[in-house]
Amino acid sequence: MALKVLKKNLPLFLEKPIATNIADLRALNNASKSAQKKVVVSFPLRVTPLVQAAKEMIDAGKIGPVQHVQAINNPTYGDVYYMYWYRDENETGGLFLQKATHDFDYINYLVERKPVRICAMKSKQIYKGKEPAGKRCTLCEKQEECPESPFNRFYMRAEEKEAGVEHGYAKWCGFATDTGNEDSSSALIEYEDGMHASYSQNFLARRRRARAARGSPATKAQSHSTGTRMSLRSLCTIRRESRRINLHPPQ
């Protein structure tokens, strides 16, 4: 579709991923070079107030030259990549392509250097399982015990099934055999002058609570017994001690 737009000599605004294979990427790159109109890829993070403030500080020399970057992304809405259409890796190309490209873009924008080499790894530790492919949360017999089900996370118990189907929240099971995408990944990026950046993303985090690991419904009891999930009392104790010694409490 993008190539057809360029042939019509129209401005082209692209969402990522702009391609899911090298051949398509090269074809698009070659076509864009001969295009008379602008070709723009949507990377909105670089224009957010936070990144703009960081850019202003760097350009003004307030922190000196940037010699190293450590970037971490722990989205608290990570379940969308396993329980909605994003779970199909044929559509997303994986979460480096679907998600981390935004972060790589703002890092490159801030340091104004050309990346020359990258190494990366990924793993899938939590969002996997043996539930049947295509299984829906609202039709699951385990929805009351599953910590990730809409029944437990969003609905009032009096309206769980009806609300899920009516309002489009009938999510797919994140612990089914057809659940795609890694749930954590890291990368090291080397730049042309030898500087490097480290990047890590995980999709297990949840707002305002610790989450060492989130098991499937079948492993819920095992998670409790092995201590992978912190109790509310333990979390409150850690927060209290963190404040006492002037450390940031865990989120």
Order of alpha helices (4+ residues) and beta strands (2+ residues): alpha-beta-alpha-beta-alpha-beta-alpha-alpha-alpha-beta-alpha-alpha-beta-beta-alpha-alpha
